[in-house]
Amino acid sequence: MTPQALLVSKDDQASEALARVLAGYGVAVERSSEPEIALTRLSEQRYDEVIVDFDEPEFATRVLENIRQLASGTPVITVALIADESKIRHTFGAGANFVILKPVSEEKAAASLKAATALLKRERRRSFRVPVQAAVTLSIPGGQELEGIMLDLSESGMDVLAAQPLFPSALVGFRFSLPDGSAELEAHGEVAWANPNGQSGVRFIDLSEGKQEELRKWLSSNSAPDEAEPVSQCKLTDLSLGGCYVETESPFPEHALVDLCLKAGDLEIHAEGLVRVMHPDNGMGIEFPSRTAEQRAKVGDFIEFLTSRPGTMPELLISPKKLAADESEFTNGSSENDGEDALLELLRTGQTMEREQFVEELRKQRNSEPIASS
């Protein structure tokens, strides 16, 4: 299904530029310039991405809070439009994943939305949402049963068109057979969103492990092949055993899990990383996991290749794996040498700094000949 975005802004110039860029990335856009209407639409419709203008900061914050409250299944990617660069830290704290500075140009929007769209598509693939047309029986509070039609199905929930409207947060029972008849699923769910025509999103809450496994197998065999996703091409400027900093106009959000792919000739090395610091339009600081022998070996290979070939210009690509990484992989069991890694310490404290202060601290740490890649 086509990804859906809600754009909340009264700025016609910015909205037109963003709509054109999103259309180029295959994302359908619904625009709202009325705050209350936008909040209503969020309760009625599931969106993959929400872009909100902070010209009215109190309302924009309400929108982001509303998204957190309604969040279920596939996460919503959030983008904030702001005119004051000094407000970036505050906007991230309010719940935005990405920030686009105003005035908005198509070129500027394309860079940020490239990363946002890559992450959006990755999250959608993780949920294996498959379009279906199948009968479903719903049981609503009071014991009444409703007949409905399932419109799509994922491991975490379903979209359903019922004979009468449901209500957000309501608990419902459900019963349906998988389209190929391989299993019948019966459990309970919570209505995540609903609109007046009877279409709703239901999040599964007590599906048994056995039925979950049957559902996963069916989804895997009926999902379309992975789409090619855009990635961020970067310049590596700072590197330690604990992490790195890369310059890119399309950074991924803080707390995201990413894959770093280093290519040179026939060699290809992959290392996972947690985005600790994100500077819109400029770059991101990434921490490496090193809590197991396998993780340490991957990071060691990555560093050895870069440091042993001065003058080599490898290709460094970064692609998203997950909007929110499991941070225990990075904070539990910390190495006794972590405190000696100045770059790692800077990455872990950098979220409290303005970009200029962070970059100045980087400069102090750098060697005279930093490692770079194109």
C-alpha positions as a Python dict, from the first residue, in 0.01 Angstrom:
ca = {
    (1, 'M'): (0, 0, 0),
    (2, 'T'): (114, 355, -72),
    (3, 'P'): (267, 526, 234),
    (4, 'Q'): (43, 802, 370),
    (5, 'A'): (162, 1136, 513),
    (6, 'L'): (-29, 1410, 693),
    (7, 'L'): (114, 1759, 638),
    (8, 'V'): (-1, 2015, 896),
    (9, 'S'): (93, 2371, 796),
    (10, 'K'): (-53, 2705, 693),
    (11, 'D'): (260, 2786, 492),
    (12, 'D'): (157, 2740, 128),
    (13, 'Q'): (510, 2770, -12),
    (14, 'A'): (653, 2510, 226),
    (15, 'S'): (355, 2277, 179),
    (16, 'E'): (381, 2282, -200),
    (17, 'A'): (755, 2211, -191),
    (18, 'L'): (712, 1924, 57),
    (19, 'A'): (420, 1773, -135),
    (20, 'R'): (623, 1765, -458),
    (21, 'V'): (919, 1598, -286),
    (22, 'L'): (702, 1339, -110),
    (23, 'A'): (521, 1256, -433),
    (24, 'G'): (860, 1192, -592),
    (25, 'Y'): (936, 944, -313),
    (26, 'G'): (603, 764, -366),
    (27, 'V'): (431, 902, -54),
    (28, 'A'): (69, 1023, -75),
    (29, 'V'): (10, 1353, 105),
    (30, 'E'): (-299, 1484, 284),
    (31, 'R'): (-269, 1848, 387),
    (32, 'S'): (-445, 2023, 674),
    (33, 'S'): (-410, 2389, 766),
    (34, 'E'): (-668, 2375, 1047),
    (35, 'P'): (-527, 2252, 1380),
    (36, 'E'): (-841, 2089, 1517),
    (37, 'I'): (-916, 1915, 1189),
    (38, 'A'): (-564, 1773, 1187),
    (39, 'L'): (-607, 1631, 1536),
    (40, 'T'): (-937, 1475, 1433),
    (41, 'R'): (-779, 1315, 1126),
    (42, 'L'): (-506, 1161, 1344),
    (43, 'S'): (-774, 984, 1548),
    (44, 'E'): (-955, 862, 1237),
    (45, 'Q'): (-679, 760, 999),
    (46, 'R'): (-347, 575, 1022),
    (47, 'Y'): (-55, 774, 880),
    (48, 'D'): (300, 656, 821),
    (49, 'E'): (447, 1006, 844),
    (50, 'V'): (333, 1334, 997),
    (51, 'I'): (494, 1670, 914),
    (52, 'V'): (397, 1954, 1144),
    (53, 'D'): (485, 2324, 1127),
    (54, 'F'): (612, 2477, 1453),
    (55, 'D'): (496, 2828, 1359),
    (56, 'E'): (229, 2749, 1620),
    (57, 'P'): (447, 2564, 1875),
    (58, 'E'): (176, 2481, 2129),
    (59, 'F'): (-41, 2319, 1864),
    (60, 'A'): (254, 2140, 1703),
    (61, 'T'): (350, 1994, 2040),
    (62, 'R'): (-10, 1875, 2086),
    (63, 'V'): (8, 1696, 1752),
    (64, 'L'): (328, 1515, 1850),
    (65, 'E'): (182, 1420, 2188),
    (66, 'N'): (-130, 1290, 2014),
    (67, 'I'): (82, 1073, 1787),
    (68, 'R'): (262, 918, 2086),
    (69, 'Q'): (-70, 839, 2253),
    (70, 'L'): (-212, 676, 1940),
    (71, 'A'): (108, 492, 1847),
    (72, 'S'): (60, 121, 1772),
    (73, 'G'): (213, -129, 1536),
    (74, 'T'): (429, 48, 1282),
    (75, 'P'): (577, 369, 1433),
    (76, 'V'): (488, 707, 1281),
    (77, 'I'): (781, 907, 1140),
    (78, 'T'): (754, 1268, 1258),
    (79, 'V'): (904, 1574, 1088),
    (80, 'A'): (902, 1928, 1229),
    (81, 'L'): (928, 2252, 1030),
    (82, 'I'): (1100, 2527, 1229),
    (83, 'A'): (1227, 2875, 1148),
    (84, 'D'): (1470, 2914, 1440),
    (85, 'E'): (1774, 2684, 1439),
    (86, 'S'): (1821, 2739, 1813),
    (87, 'K'): (1492, 2550, 1867),
    (88, 'I'): (1620, 2222, 1717),
    (89, 'R'): (1702, 2061, 2054),
    (90, 'H'): (1364, 2162, 2197),
    (91, 'T'): (1184, 2021, 1893),
    (92, 'F'): (1358, 1685, 1922),
    (93, 'G'): (1260, 1682, 2289),
    (94, 'A'): (897, 1736, 2190),
    (95, 'G'): (907, 1414, 1987),
    (96, 'A'): (1016, 1504, 1633),
    (97, 'N'): (1240, 1254, 1453),
    (98, 'F'): (1351, 1497, 1180),
    (99, 'V'): (1373, 1876, 1149),
    (100, 'I'): (1354, 2085, 832),
    (101, 'L'): (1455, 2450, 864),
    (102, 'K'): (1240, 2720, 708),
    (103, 'P'): (1218, 2869, 455),
    (104, 'V'): (1174, 2530, 290),
    (105, 'S'): (1324, 2467, -54),
    (106, 'E'): (1272, 2148, -254),
    (107, 'E'): (1644, 2076, -237),
    (108, 'K'): (1652, 2108, 142),
    (109, 'A'): (1333, 1907, 183),
    (110, 'A'): (1458, 1631, -49),
    (111, 'A'): (1766, 1570, 166),
    (112, 'S'): (1577, 1533, 494),
    (113, 'L'): (1280, 1346, 347),
    (114, 'K'): (1512, 1102, 170),
    (115, 'A'): (1626, 973, 508),
    (116, 'A'): (1274, 992, 652),
    (117, 'T'): (1129, 793, 361),
    (118, 'A'): (1401, 528, 385),
    (119, 'L'): (1320, 483, 752),
    (120, 'L'): (945, 485, 686),
    (121, 'K'): (974, 208, 425),
    (122, 'R'): (1204, 5, 650),
    (123, 'E'): (954, 21, 936),
    (124, 'R'): (668, -77, 703),
    (125, 'R'): (861, -381, 581),
    (126, 'R'): (933, -483, 940),
    (127, 'S'): (559, -506, 1001),
    (128, 'F'): (489, -711, 683),
    (129, 'R'): (161, -531, 612),
    (130, 'V'): (-13, -732, 339),
    (131, 'P'): (-331, -618, 154),
    (132, 'V'): (-609, -876, 189),
    (133, 'Q'): (-983, -911, 135),
    (134, 'A'): (-1112, -1151, 402),
    (135, 'A'): (-1415, -1180, 629),
    (136, 'V'): (-1369, -1106, 1000),
    (137, 'T'): (-1610, -1127, 1294),
    (138, 'L'): (-1571, -863, 1566),
    (139, 'S'): (-1712, -879, 1920),
    (140, 'I'): (-1765, -539, 2078),
    (141, 'P'): (-1834, -450, 2446),
    (142, 'G'): (-2179, -574, 2542),
    (143, 'G'): (-2143, -899, 2349),
    (144, 'Q'): (-2267, -775, 2011),
    (145, 'E'): (-2101, -930, 1707),
    (146, 'L'): (-2023, -733, 1390),
    (147, 'E'): (-1928, -864, 1051),
    (148, 'G'): (-1645, -687, 870),
    (149, 'I'): (-1394, -709, 590),
    (150, 'M'): (-1022, -714, 662),
    (151, 'L'): (-835, -474, 430),
    (152, 'D'): (-477, -548, 532),
    (153, 'L'): (-295, -763, 784),
    (154, 'S'): (36, -747, 967),
    (155, 'E'): (203, -931, 1253),
    (156, 'S'): (86, -665, 1496),
    (157, 'G'): (-265, -584, 1372),
    (158, 'M'): (-511, -531, 1090),
    (159, 'D'): (-717, -270, 911),
    (160, 'V'): (-1082, -364, 900),
    (161, 'L'): (-1403, -218, 755),
    (162, 'A'): (-1685, -298, 998),
    (163, 'A'): (-2063, -277, 961),
    (164, 'Q'): (-2066, 16, 1205),
    (165, 'P'): (-1801, 256, 1338),
    (166, 'L'): (-1575, 148, 1623),
    (167, 'F'): (-1421, 377, 1884),
    (168, 'P'): (-1049, 449, 1947),
    (169, 'S'): (-908, 259, 2249),
    (170, 'A'): (-1205, 18, 2259),
    (171, 'L'): (-1125, -349, 2327),
    (172, 'V'): (-1273, -590, 2074),
    (173, 'G'): (-1266, -961, 2010),
    (174, 'F'): (-1192, -1089, 1660),
    (175, 'R'): (-1208, -1413, 1465),
    (176, 'F'): (-1093, -1477, 1109),
    (177, 'S'): (-929, -1737, 888),
    (178, 'L'): (-612, -1667, 692),
    (179, 'P'): (-694, -1626, 321),
    (180, 'D'): (-544, -1963, 226),
    (181, 'G'): (-739, -2140, 502),
    (182, 'S'): (-419, -2254, 676),
    (183, 'A'): (-521, -2125, 1021),
    (184, 'E'): (-802, -1961, 1213),
    (185, 'L'): (-706, -1678, 1447),
    (186, 'E'): (-916, -1576, 1746),
    (187, 'A'): (-809, -1328, 2014),
    (188, 'H'): (-860, -970, 2131),
    (189, 'G'): (-738, -635, 2007),
    (190, 'E'): (-744, -264, 2080),
    (191, 'V'): (-883, -10, 1834),
    (192, 'A'): (-585, 215, 1755),
    (193, 'W'): (-775, 452, 1525),
    (194, 'A'): (-1120, 468, 1369),
    (195, 'N'): (-1312, 682, 1123),
    (196, 'P'): (-1687, 740, 1080),
    (197, 'N'): (-1726, 511, 777),
    (198, 'G'): (-1642, 203, 985),
    (199, 'Q'): (-1278, 162, 886),
    (200, 'S'): (-1048, 102, 1184),
    (201, 'G'): (-704, -15, 1280),
    (202, 'V'): (-697, -294, 1540),
    (203, 'R'): (-380, -383, 1731),
    (204, 'F'): (-352, -746, 1847),
    (205, 'I'): (-296, -778, 2223),
    (206, 'D'): (-324, -1146, 2325),
    (207, 'L'): (-263, -1362, 2017),
    (208, 'S'): (-105, -1691, 2131),
    (209, 'E'): (258, -1767, 2041),
    (210, 'G'): (150, -2056, 1820),
    (211, 'K'): (-94, -1841, 1625),
    (212, 'Q'): (166, -1563, 1599),
    (213, 'E'): (408, -1805, 1439),
    (214, 'E'): (142, -1925, 1189),
    (215, 'L'): (66, -1561, 1105),
    (216, 'R'): (437, -1479, 1059),
    (217, 'K'): (480, -1771, 818),
    (218, 'W'): (178, -1667, 613),
    (219, 'L'): (290, -1303, 600),
    (220, 'S'): (644, -1402, 498),
    (221, 'S'): (520, -1615, 210),
    (222, 'N'): (271, -1351, 91),
    (223, 'S'): (475, -1031, 128),
    (224, 'A'): (605, -850, -178),
    (225, 'P'): (984, -848, -231),
    (226, 'D'): (1173, -574, -49),
    (227, 'E'): (1177, -241, -226),
    (228, 'A'): (1514, -83, -294),
    (229, 'E'): (1546, 179, -24),
    (230, 'P'): (1740, 502, -48),
    (231, 'V'): (2049, 522, 169),
    (232, 'S'): (2260, 804, 299),
    (233, 'Q'): (2601, 847, 137),
    (234, 'C'): (2839, 998, 386),
    (235, 'K'): (3184, 1138, 454),
    (236, 'L'): (3350, 982, 757),
    (237, 'T'): (3540, 1247, 952),
    (238, 'D'): (3598, 1100, 1300),
    (239, 'L'): (3645, 742, 1416),
    (240, 'S'): (3721, 549, 1735),
    (241, 'L'): (3661, 199, 1864),
    (242, 'G'): (3340, 326, 2022),
    (243, 'G'): (3187, 527, 1740),
    (244, 'C'): (3219, 768, 1451),
    (245, 'Y'): (3094, 1097, 1314),
    (246, 'V'): (2984, 1131, 952),
    (247, 'E'): (2893, 1434, 749),
    (248, 'T'): (2577, 1397, 541),
    (249, 'E'): (2286, 1613, 433),
    (250, 'S'): (2049, 1322, 508),
    (251, 'P'): (2117, 1211, 867),
    (252, 'F'): (1894, 963, 1048),
    (253, 'P'): (1724, 1050, 1379),
    (254, 'E'): (1869, 1011, 1725),
    (255, 'H'): (1810, 666, 1879),
    (256, 'A'): (1775, 500, 1535),
    (257, 'L'): (1955, 173, 1460),
    (258, 'V'): (2152, 195, 1133),
    (259, 'D'): (2374, -24, 916),
    (260, 'L'): (2709, 115, 805),
    (261, 'C'): (2832, -49, 485),
    (262, 'L'): (3193, 8, 381),
    (263, 'K'): (3280, -89, 24),
    (264, 'A'): (3619, -87, -146),
    (265, 'G'): (3699, -313, -440),
    (266, 'D'): (3574, -663, -359),
    (267, 'L'): (3559, -593, 14),
    (268, 'E'): (3233, -512, 193),
    (269, 'I'): (3211, -466, 570),
    (270, 'H'): (2893, -405, 771),
    (271, 'A'): (2864, -268, 1124),
    (272, 'E'): (2554, -171, 1320),
    (273, 'G'): (2533, 158, 1500),
    (274, 'L'): (2309, 369, 1726),
    (275, 'V'): (2261, 732, 1622),
    (276, 'R'): (2350, 929, 1934),
    (277, 'V'): (2362, 1279, 1785),
    (278, 'M'): (2184, 1416, 1477),
    (279, 'H'): (2249, 1757, 1320),
    (280, 'P'): (1990, 1830, 1047),
    (281, 'D'): (2144, 1888, 703),
    (282, 'N'): (2495, 1835, 846),
    (283, 'G'): (2570, 1496, 997),
    (284, 'M'): (2530, 1242, 1276),
    (285, 'G'): (2732, 1075, 1550),
    (286, 'I'): (2701, 697, 1567),
    (287, 'E'): (2797, 463, 1852),
    (288, 'F'): (2910, 107, 1774),
    (289, 'P'): (2796, -192, 1983),
    (290, 'S'): (3091, -386, 2124),
    (291, 'R'): (2944, -597, 2403),
    (292, 'T'): (3014, -939, 2242),
    (293, 'A'): (3317, -1088, 2069),
    (294, 'E'): (3131, -1089, 1736),
    (295, 'Q'): (3038, -721, 1766),
    (296, 'R'): (3393, -624, 1866),
    (297, 'A'): (3535, -819, 1571),
    (298, 'K'): (3308, -638, 1323),
    (299, 'V'): (3401, -298, 1460),
    (300, 'G'): (3768, -399, 1468),
    (301, 'D'): (3760, -506, 1102),
    (302, 'F'): (3589, -179, 1013),
    (303, 'I'): (3856, 31, 1184),
    (304, 'E'): (4150, -181, 1070),
    (305, 'F'): (4051, -145, 707),
    (306, 'L'): (4019, 233, 730),
    (307, 'T'): (4336, 292, 929),
    (308, 'S'): (4561, 52, 735),
    (309, 'R'): (4493, 201, 393),
    (310, 'P'): (4578, 572, 400),
    (311, 'G'): (4481, 729, 71),
    (312, 'T'): (4216, 465, -2),
    (313, 'M'): (3876, 625, -65),
    (314, 'P'): (3613, 363, 23),
    (315, 'E'): (3242, 413, -30),
    (316, 'L'): (3050, 451, 296),
    (317, 'L'): (2672, 401, 284),
    (318, 'I'): (2437, 419, 579),
    (319, 'S'): (2086, 274, 574),
    (320, 'P'): (1823, 253, 849),
    (321, 'K'): (1736, -68, 1032),
    (322, 'K'): (1497, 51, 1302),
    (323, 'L'): (1352, 379, 1427),
    (324, 'A'): (1429, 295, 1791),
    (325, 'A'): (1733, 79, 1868),
    (326, 'D'): (1759, -147, 2170),
    (327, 'E'): (1990, 81, 2367),
    (328, 'S'): (2077, -195, 2613),
    (329, 'E'): (2305, -329, 2339),
    (330, 'F'): (2506, -11, 2375),
    (331, 'T'): (2482, 80, 2743),
    (332, 'N'): (2475, -251, 2932),
    (333, 'G'): (2805, -417, 3005),
    (334, 'S'): (3008, -111, 2906),
    (335, 'S'): (3374, -173, 2849),
    (336, 'E'): (3618, -56, 3116),
    (337, 'N'): (3794, 135, 2838),
    (338, 'D'): (3487, 337, 2742),
    (339, 'G'): (3596, 624, 2964),
    (340, 'E'): (3921, 653, 2764),
    (341, 'D'): (3734, 694, 2435),
    (342, 'A'): (3693, 1071, 2401),
    (343, 'L'): (3481, 1047, 2086),
    (344, 'L'): (3241, 798, 2246),
    (345, 'E'): (3203, 1021, 2551),
    (346, 'L'): (3130, 1318, 2325),
    (347, 'L'): (2866, 1120, 2134),
    (348, 'R'): (2693, 1022, 2458),
    (349, 'T'): (2677, 1380, 2585),
    (350, 'G'): (2632, 1556, 2252),
    (351, 'Q'): (2251, 1569, 2264),
    (352, 'T'): (2278, 1847, 2520),
    (353, 'M'): (2498, 2063, 2294),
    (354, 'E'): (2424, 2304, 2015),
    (355, 'R'): (2579, 2196, 1685),
    (356, 'E'): (2851, 2464, 1690),
    (357, 'Q'): (2966, 2356, 2038),
    (358, 'F'): (2967, 1988, 1937),
    (359, 'V'): (3168, 2055, 1619),
    (360, 'E'): (3420, 2261, 1815),
    (361, 'E'): (3472, 1969, 2055),
    (362, 'L'): (3523, 1739, 1754),
    (363, 'R'): (3787, 1968, 1614),
    (364, 'K'): (3980, 1954, 1940),
    (365, 'Q'): (3987, 1573, 1922),
    (366, 'R'): (4087, 1529, 1560),
    (367, 'N'): (4424, 1418, 1438),
    (368, 'S'): (4600, 1626, 1178),
    (369, 'E'): (4499, 1378, 906),
    (370, 'P'): (4144, 1256, 972),
    (371, 'I'): (4013, 948, 799),
    (372, 'A'): (3775, 1034, 517),
    (373, 'S'): (3562, 858, 264),
    (374, 'S'): (3351, 982, -22),
}
